Amino acid sequence: METKKIQVRPAAEADRGAVALCIAEGFEKDFSVLCRENRTVADAIASGLNLERFYVAEIEGDIAGVMAISDCSGRAARADEKALRKHLGFVKGTIGRLVLKEEFEGKVDIPVTTGYIEFVAVRKKFRKQGVATALLRESMEMSGYRDFVLDVTDVNENAIRCYQKLGFAQFKRVPEKHAKQKGFGAKIWMRLKMR
């Protein structure tokens, strides 16, 4: 099997739709309570993405994966109520705004030298090809932060293994209040010191 070259670069405005679709597909299970159609979810979240914080991994010109690195000054996305209502309808859009505001916009208490990794997602057809590893490694290098933190659900074993291989180690575990509804028991916080 031929190994395809993965190129990592900062996201551009022209990537907005593809970045949103990759997030919708990567977090399909999470978004399914609002809508099961990835394209509709992508349209609903696209306008709220702060693309200056995103990186993309490309394979032969296709965006294969995305991730964002935010920090204590702000997050990588906001819940755009107008867009959510337009694409999901009034009721689901309003509920989506309430749920996603906390998830997308919640303050992360970290030092200015620390990057917060979020929205790591790989399109289905590109999974198991090293995209997430290349994306994480190269974007962290480009970003210039001295260390990084991220959170991952305790049931996402593939992601946890990927992060551990890159040197991330758990430093905190936060039990989920609504574990049964959300489908996971805790968020695992992991840290990596670069220099």
N, C-alpha and C positions, 0 to 999 in steps of 0.2 A: 504494500500500500504506500502510495506516494504521500510524503509529509508536505502539507501546504504551508507557505510562509504566512506568519501572523504579523501584521503591522499594527502597532499601537500608536495612537496620536490623540491630541486634545480634540474634543468634539467641536464641530462648527455648526452654525445656524442651519445649514443645509441638511444636517443630520437629525434635526429635531424629530421628525416623524419616525425614522428608523430607530432612534434611541428610545422613544416612547413605546414602540412596538416590541422592542427587545425587553424592556422592563415589564410590559404587560404579559409577555410570554414567559419570562423568567419567574414572575410572581403570580402566575395564573391562578394557582390555588387560593392565594390571599384575595385576589380581586374577584374571584368567582361568586362571592356573596353579593356583589353589586351587579356583575355582568359576566356572562360566560364567553362573550365574543371579544377576543384579544384586540381586534382592530378598533372596536368601539371604546374599549378601555384606553387604548393608546391615544385615540382622538380626545378623550376626556382628560387625560393627564398631560398631554404634550405642551400646552401653553404654560403650565406651571413649572416646567423644568428650567433650572438655572444652568444652561449649557456650559457656562464658563467653568463649572466644577466637574464636568464630565469628561471621560476618556472613552475612546472606542477602539475595539480590536477589529481589524478588517482581514478578510481572507478573500483574495482575488476580487477586490472591490466591493464585497458584501460586508455589511456590519455584522460580525459574528457575536460580539459581546460588548457590554458597556459596564461602566462603574463610575462612581463619583467619589471625590474626596472633598469633604467640606471641613469646616473648622469652627472654632468658638465664635467667629464673626457671622456665621450664617450657614444654612443648610442648602442642599442641592435641589430641593423642590418645594413647592408650595401647593396647597390644594386650592385650585382656581374654581370657586363656587359656580361662576357663570358657565364655564366650560363643562363642569361636571353635570350641571342641570341640563345643559343643551344636549349632551350626548347620552346621559343616563336617565333623563326624565327628572321632573321636579322632586319626587319623593326620594328615589335612589341617589340623585345628585346631592340633595340636602344631607342625607345620611352619609354619603361618601365624603362630603366636606367635613362633617364632624369627626369621622373615623380617620380620614387621611390627614387632617390638620395636625392631630397629635403625632401621627406616625411620620409625616413629612417635615413638620415644622418645629417639633419639640427641641428645646435647647439642649445642647450637649455640653456638659461642664468639663472642658479639657483645656490644657495650656495652649498658648498661641503657637507653640512649636509642634503641636500634635495635629495630624490629619485624621479625620473621621471618615472611614471607608463605608460607603453605602451604595445601594442599588447594584450590587454585583449580579449581573445576569448574562447568560449565554443562550443564544437562540437554540432551539431543539436540534436542528440539523447540524449544528457545530459542536455539540457536547461531546465530551470524552476525547477531545483533540488538543488539550493543553491551552485552550483559549483563556480560561480564567486565570491560570497560573501566569501566563505571559502578560496578560492585562494588568494583573496586580503588581507583578514585579516591575514592569516598565513604567507604569503610571506612578508608582510610589517613588521611583527614581526621578522621574520628571518633575514631580511636585515640589521637592525640596524640603519637605517636613523631616524633622529628626526622628519622630516616632509616630506610630499609628495605632488607632483603636478601631474596633468594629464590634458589632453584635450579631449573633446568629442564633436561630432557634435550636433547641436541643435535639430536634428530630432531623435536622439537615446534616446528616452524617457526611455526605460527600463534600459539602462546603467546609465543614470542620476539619476533615482530613487535608483538604487543599490548603487551608490557612495554617495548619500545623506544619505541613511540609515547607512552607515559606518562613517558618520560625515564630509564628504567632503562638502565644500561650494564654490560657484562661487566667483571668485575674478576678472575675466576679461572675456570680450566677444569680439571676433575678427571677424568682418564681412568677409565672404568669397568673394574674387574678382570674382570667376567664379562659383557663386552659382547655376545657372541654369544647367550648365554642371555637376557639382559635386553632385547636389541633396540635398544640405543643405545650410542654410543661414549664419551660423556662427559657429566658434569653441568656445566652452565654456571652460574656464580654471577654474579648481577647485583645492582647497588646503585642506590638512588635517595636523594638528599639532598633533604629537603623545605624546611628552613629553615637 
